[in-house]
Amino acid sequence: MGHLGKATLEGLLKSGVAPEEIFVNARTEKTLKALEEAYPGIAVRSDKRDLVSNVEVLIIIVRPQDAREVMSELREFDLSNKTMISLMAGVRIGEMREMLQDHQRKYRIIRMMTNVGVALCKGVIGVSIDGDKEEYGQELELFSKMGYLIYLPEDQLESITITAASGVGFAAYLMKQYQDACDRLIKDSVVSEEITKRVFETTIDLVRKDQSSFEKLIEQISTKGGTTEAGLGVMINSELGDIVNRSFNEAISRVKK
């Protein structure tokens, strides 16, 4: 129940799932108590067996380095009538089956990569299914209410980790740099932060409103010999696009390690 776990929990509640239909387990009693206080009505369970026996869909959101420990615990339970949805980065479905000793491939397993936008039901959700998509209609509908579903082969699923999950951090960093630049001109951090939020919100709204593209909006805003063209020239000449690409490449490298 880290950031992504809480975001998923909030997304489920916001999308209309009743609190009493949600069972949660976490590593420590302190975390469980905090969850019980923060989200009234959810069923908090310290015993994984109690949790597993009460649910139809088991959403697994743990660090990849903890996967083997969690899978070794789960394989002691009857999972034959469950659907497991893994949000673990870098742990493939085949590896999960090996850890669960599911040599006959009997278990229903989906892998998803999401970002914290699911908390607002505005998430980006990459989906890879081991089997026929039509067999997982109920589970996919559950997540479709929480964001934009993208079906991908498993070897491409980590691209969502970078572009959408890490992407929120990348975007926030770019916005912080923009805010700092505003503040150097305006000398008021509160005003600079509000300008930054409104500029980025307006950019998205304009592109969505006109079903346009970022390139077209740049063209519309840039007057020949004007201030926008002058500022963009610096960004282009400093190879900002290359810096973003190198950031993505470094993040992908980390996933592979």
C-alpha positions in Angstrom: 0.0 0.0 0.0 2.5 2.5 -1.2 1.7 5.5 -3.5 0.4 3.3 -6.4 -1.6 1.0 -4.0 -3.3 3.9 -2.4 -4.0 5.5 -5.8 -5.6 2.2 -7.0 -7.7 2.0 -3.9 -8.9 5.6 -4.3 -9.6 4.9 -8.0 -11.7 1.9 -7.2 -13.8 3.9 -4.7 -14.1 6.9 -7.0 -15.2 4.6 -9.9 -18.1 3.3 -7.8 -16.9 0.1 -6.1 -18.4 -0.1 -2.6 -15.9 0.1 0.3 -17.1 -3.2 1.7 -16.2 -5.0 -1.5 -12.6 -4.0 -1.1 -10.3 -6.1 1.1 -6.7 -4.8 1.7 -3.6 -6.3 3.2 -0.3 -4.6 4.0 3.0 -5.5 5.6 2.6 -3.8 8.9 -0.2 -3.3 11.4 0.6 0.4 11.5 -0.2 0.7 7.8 -3.4 -1.4 8.1 -4.6 0.8 11.0 -3.9 4.0 9.0 -5.8 2.6 6.0 -8.8 1.7 8.1 -8.9 5.2 9.4 -8.4 6.9 6.1 -10.9 4.8 4.1 -13.9 3.9 6.3 -15.8 0.8 5.3 -13.0 -1.1 3.6 -12.2 -4.6 4.9 -8.7 -4.5 6.4 -7.1 -8.0 6.8 -3.7 -8.8 8.4 -4.0 -12.4 7.4 -3.5 -13.0 3.6 -5.6 -16.3 3.8 -8.6 -14.4 5.1 -8.2 -11.8 2.4 -7.7 -14.3 -0.5 -10.7 -16.4 0.6 -13.0 -13.3 0.4 -12.1 -11.9 -3.0 -12.6 -12.8 -6.6 -10.0 -10.4 -8.0 -6.6 -10.3 -6.3 -4.6 -7.1 -7.2 -0.9 -7.5 -6.4 1.0 -4.2 -5.9 4.3 -4.8 -4.3 7.9 -4.0 -5.2 9.4 -6.5 -7.8 12.1 -7.5 -5.3 9.3 -8.7 -3.0 7.6 -10.8 -5.7 9.1 -14.2 -4.8 8.2 -13.8 -1.1 4.6 -12.8 -1.9 4.1 -15.5 -4.6 5.4 -18.2 -2.2 2.8 -17.2 0.3 0.0 -17.1 -2.3 0.7 -20.5 -3.7 -0.3 -22.0 -0.4 -3.9 -20.9 -1.1 -6.6 -22.1 -3.5 -6.3 -19.6 -6.4 -8.2 -21.6 -9.0 -11.3 -19.4 -9.0 -9.4 -16.1 -8.7 -8.1 -13.6 -11.2 -4.7 -12.2 -10.3 -3.9 -8.7 -11.5 -0.2 -7.8 -11.1 1.0 -4.3 -11.1 4.6 -5.3 -10.4 7.2 -3.8 -12.7 9.6 -6.1 -14.4 8.0 -9.4 -13.2 6.6 -11.3 -16.2 3.6 -13.6 -16.2 5.8 -16.6 -16.9 7.9 -15.8 -13.9 4.8 -15.4 -11.7 3.6 -18.8 -12.8 7.0 -20.3 -11.9 6.9 -18.7 -8.5 3.3 -20.0 -8.0 4.3 -23.4 -9.3 1.5 -23.1 -11.8 3.1 -25.5 -14.3 -0.2 -26.4 -15.9 -1.1 -22.7 -16.5 -4.4 -23.0 -14.7 -4.4 -19.6 -13.0 -6.0 -16.5 -14.5 -3.3 -13.8 -14.6 -3.2 -10.2 -16.0 -0.3 -7.8 -15.9 -1.0 -4.1 -15.8 1.2 -1.0 -15.6 -0.6 2.1 -14.4 0.2 5.5 -13.0 -1.1 7.4 -10.0 -3.7 9.1 -12.2 -6.0 6.1 -11.5 -6.8 7.8 -8.2 -8.6 10.5 -10.2 -10.0 7.9 -12.7 -7.7 9.6 -15.3 -4.9 7.0 -15.3 -2.9 5.4 -18.1 -3.2 1.6 -17.8 -1.1 -0.7 -19.9 -2.6 -4.2 -20.1 -1.0 -7.6 -21.1 -3.2 -10.7 -20.9 -2.0 -14.3 -20.9 -4.9 -15.7 -22.9 -8.1 -14.4 -24.6 -9.1 -10.8 -23.7 -12.8 -11.8 -23.9 -12.4 -14.0 -20.9 -11.5 -11.1 -18.7 -14.4 -8.7 -19.4 -15.4 -8.1 -15.8 -11.9 -7.4 -14.6 -11.1 -5.1 -17.5 -14.3 -3.2 -17.1 -13.3 -2.6 -13.4 -10.1 -0.9 -14.5 -11.6 0.8 -17.6 -13.5 3.1 -15.3 -10.2 4.3 -13.8 -8.4 5.4 -16.9 -7.3 4.9 -20.5 -6.6 1.2 -21.2 -3.9 0.3 -23.7 -3.5 -3.4 -24.7 0.2 -4.3 -25.3 2.3 -7.4 -25.8 4.1 -8.2 -22.5 7.5 -7.2 -23.9 6.2 -3.7 -24.5 4.4 -3.3 -21.2 7.4 -1.6 -19.4 7.0 1.3 -21.8 4.0 2.4 -19.7 6.1 2.3 -16.6 8.4 4.9 -18.2 6.0 7.0 -20.2 3.1 7.1 -17.8 4.2 6.1 -14.3 7.6 7.7 -14.2 6.2 10.2 -16.7 4.2 11.9 -13.9 7.5 12.6 -12.1 9.1 13.8 -15.3 6.3 16.1 -16.1 6.3 17.5 -12.6 10.0 18.2 -12.9 9.5 20.1 -16.1 6.7 22.1 -14.6 8.9 22.9 -11.6 11.6 24.3 -13.9 8.9 26.4 -15.6 7.7 27.7 -12.3 11.2 28.6 -11.2 11.7 30.5 -14.5 8.4 32.3 -14.0 9.5 33.3 -10.5 12.7 34.9 -11.7 10.5 37.3 -13.6 7.6 37.8 -11.3 9.3 37.4 -7.9 6.2 35.7 -6.3 6.3 31.9 -5.9 2.5 31.6 -5.3 1.7 33.5 -8.5 4.4 31.6 -10.4 3.0 28.3 -9.4 -0.6 29.3 -10.4 0.6 30.6 -13.8 2.4 27.3 -14.4 -0.6 25.2 -13.5 -2.9 27.3 -15.7 -0.5 27.3 -18.7 -0.1 23.5 -18.7 -3.9 23.0 -18.1 -4.7 25.4 -20.9 -2.3 23.6 -23.3 -4.0 20.3 -22.7 -7.5 21.8 -22.9 -6.8 23.5 -26.2 -5.4 20.4 -27.8 -8.4 18.3 -26.6 -11.0 21.0 -27.5 -9.9 21.3 -31.1 -8.8 17.7 -31.5 -5.5 19.2 -32.5 -1.9 18.3 -31.9 0.9 19.9 -29.9 2.7 20.7 -33.2 -0.3 22.6 -34.5 -0.7 24.5 -31.3 2.9 25.5 -31.4 2.4 26.8 -34.9 -0.7 28.8 -34.0 1.0 30.4 -31.0 4.3 31.2 -32.7 4.3 34.5 -34.5 7.2 35.1 -36.9 9.8 37.1 -35.1 7.8 37.1 -31.9 8.6 36.2 -28.3 7.3 32.6 -28.6 9.6 31.9 -31.5 12.5 33.4 -29.7 12.0 31.3 -26.6 11.4 28.1 -28.6 14.6 28.7 -30.5 16.6 28.3 -27.3 14.7 25.1 -26.4 15.3 23.6 -29.8 19.0 24.6 -30.0 19.6 23.2 -26.5 18.3 19.9 -27.8 15.6 19.6 -25.1 14.0 16.8 -27.0 17.2 14.8 -26.9 17.4 15.3 -23.1 13.9 13.9 -22.7 14.8 10.9 -24.9 17.9 10.2 -22.8 15.9 10.4 -19.6 13.5 7.7 -21.1 16.5 5.5 -22.1 18.0 5.7 -18.7 14.7 4.8 -17.0 14.3 1.8 -19.4 17.8 0.7 -18.6 16.9 0.7 -14.9 13.8 -1.5 -15.5 15.9 -4.1 -17.3 18.4 -4.2 -14.4 
